[in-house]
Amino acid sequence: MIIELLQYPCYNCIHRREEKMEKILELLAVVISAYIIGSIPTGYIIVKAFTGEDIRTIGSGSTGATNVKRVMGKKWFFITLLLDAFKGALPVVLAALFAKTFTGIGLLPVLAAVAVIIGHSKSVFLKFTGGKSVASGVGTILALNWQVGLIIAAIWAVVTFCTRYVSVGSIVALSLSPFIMWGFHAPIAYIGYCALGALYIIWLHRSNIQRLIKGEENKVR
């Protein structure tokens, strides 16, 4: 009787429908949770807690580590940088560890990465304002492939040190990320994410690019 039921076409249709629904729910859960984690405004919270000021009204208006440095110095720059990188890595690691669907192509970790960097730059807690997603973006790459992430972080540090421009270090490092990911024979989804993520973060730096062209961009001191 059970065997006959399992062979009945309608039972198979219902079972397939349930499987599809589970995949959709898992995908939504990953994206929404990653976006919320990405939306946690680390720099805003730190500056607000210690000075009472709204970092969005200071300097570039960004909630990222570079703007935190303008208010609170190098120590809090590095603390914010590390917390934002951790915030970027966490949802990607969780998606990679616990995902049950699309595991062969690494889709869910990539969707988590996309949601994180969007959350950081368009935080639901700050009326869809935020930072420029560099540290959180590097965190996502570290989670996808730690070797590539370390190389990107090293390139960012070297270029920033040599040019004294954080924006230049960020743009150069992330622009190279898809090529470095490709060099490590990573899944195509990872390479595609690095390419799209780099374009998005460069777009977020469009005001910095304009200031660089005019010679008005602030240097790191």
N, C-alpha and C positions, 0 to 999 in steps of 0.2 A: 504493500500500500504506500509506504514512504517513498520507495523507489519510483513508483508510478507518479507520485505527486511531484517529485524532483524533476521528472521528465516532462511534466506538463508545461507547455509554452508560457502560460501566464505567470507561473511561479518563477520561471527564469527571467521574465521581463521585470517582475517586481524586484527580484534580487539585483538585477543590473541597475534598476532605478535607485535602489537603496545605496548601492556602491557609488554611483555618480553623486548622489546627495552627500554622502560622507566625504567625498573628495572636495566638493564645493565648500562644505562647512569647514573642513580642515584648512583649505586655502584662505577662506575669509578670516578664520581665527588667527592664522599666521600673519596676514597682512594688517589686520586691525590692531593686534597686540604689538606688532613691530612698530607700527605708526605711533601708537600711544607712548611706547618706550622712547622712540626717537623724539617725540614732542616734549619730553621732560626738559625744561629749559635750564640746564646746569648753570651756565654763566649768569643768567638772570637771577636764579635763586641765590647763588653765592654773593653777588654784589648787593642784592636786596637785603640779605640776612646780615651782612657785615657793615653796610653803609647806609641802608635805607633808600638808596637811589635806584632809579629804573635805568638799567644799562642801555635801554633803547633810546634814551635821550642824551646819551654821551657818545662822543667820538663818531664812529661810523654808524652807530645805531644797531650794530650786530650784537647777538648774544654769545658770540664765539670767544675763544680763548684770547685772540689778539686784542679784542676790545676790553676784555677783562683785565688784561695787562695794563692798559691805559689807566685804569681806575685803581687796581690793587697790586700791581707789580709782578715781577717774574715768577715768584713762588706760586701765586694763584693762576698765572698763565699756564704753568705746567700741570697744576692740579686739574684745572678745567680741561686742558688738552687730554689728559689721561682719562678723566671721567667721560668725556665725550667719545673717545675712542672705545672705551669699555661699553658705553651705551650703544654704539654702533655694532660691536661684535656680539653682544649678548643674544639678541633675537636671531641672528644668523646661526650661531652655534646651537641654540635650542631647536631651531627649525631643522638643522642638519641631523641632530641627535634623535629627534622624536617624530620627524615626518614619516608618514606611512605611504604617502602617494607621491607620484612623480619623482621617485628617488633616483631613477636611472639617469635623468638629465639634470639633476640638481636644481629643479625649478623653484621649490619652496624656499631654500636658503637665499636664492637670488631675489625672489619677491619680498622676502623679509628685509633684505639689504636695500631695495628700492624704497620700501615703506619707511625705513629708518631715516634715510637721508632726506626724504620729503618731510617727514615729521620734524626733523631738526630745523629745517629751513622754513617750514610752514606749521609752526606749533599750534595745536588746537587750544593750548593753554594761554597763548599770547596773541589771540585773534589772528592766527595764521601769519605771524612774523617769526623771526628766529635768526639763526646763524647761517653760515655759508657751507656747512656740511663737510668741511675738509677733514677734521679729526674723526668725526663719525664715519665718513666715507672710508678713510684709511682703516678704521676699526672693522668695517664690513669686509674689506679686502683681506685683512689679517685673518678673519674668521674663515673666509673662503679658501685662502691659501696663505699660510703664515710666511712662507719664503718670499712670495710676491709682496705681501704687506710690509715686511721688513725692508725690502729693497725700495719700495715706494717711500717709506718713512725716511730712509737714508738719503734718497734723492731730494726729498723736500728739505731736509736739514742742511744738506750741502749747498743747494741752490739758494736757500734763504740766507745762509751764512755768507755766501759769496756776493750776492746782490744786495743784501740787507732789506729785501722786500719779501714779506710773508706771502703776498699775493702771487708773486712770480714763482716762488717755490711751490706753492699749491698748484698753480696752473701747469707748470712743467711736469711735476711728479705725477699728477693724475692724468695728464695727457699721454704719458708713457705707459700707464697702467695696463691698457688692453694689449699692448705689444709684449710687455713683460709676462702677462698672464698667458698669452699665446705661446711664448717661449718656453713656458713650463708645461705645455701640452694640457692645459686645463680644459674642462668642459666648455663647449661653445656658449652655454648660458652664462658662464663666468666671464668670458671674454666680452660677450655682448653687454653684460652689466657694466663692466669697466668702461666700455666705450660710451654707453649712454650716460652713465654716472659722471664721467669726465665732462661730457658736453653740458650736462645740467649744472655742474659745479662751476664750470667756466662761465656759463650764462649768469649764475649768481654773482660772479665777479665782474660783471660788465661795468659797474661804476668804478671799480679798481682799475680796470683796463683803460677807461677814459682818463682817470687821474694819472696813470703811468704815461700815457701819450702826451699829456699836458705838463708832465714833470711835477705833479702835485701830490703824488702818492707818498704817504709817510713811510720812512725807513725804520727798521728795527734798531733799537739802541741798547 
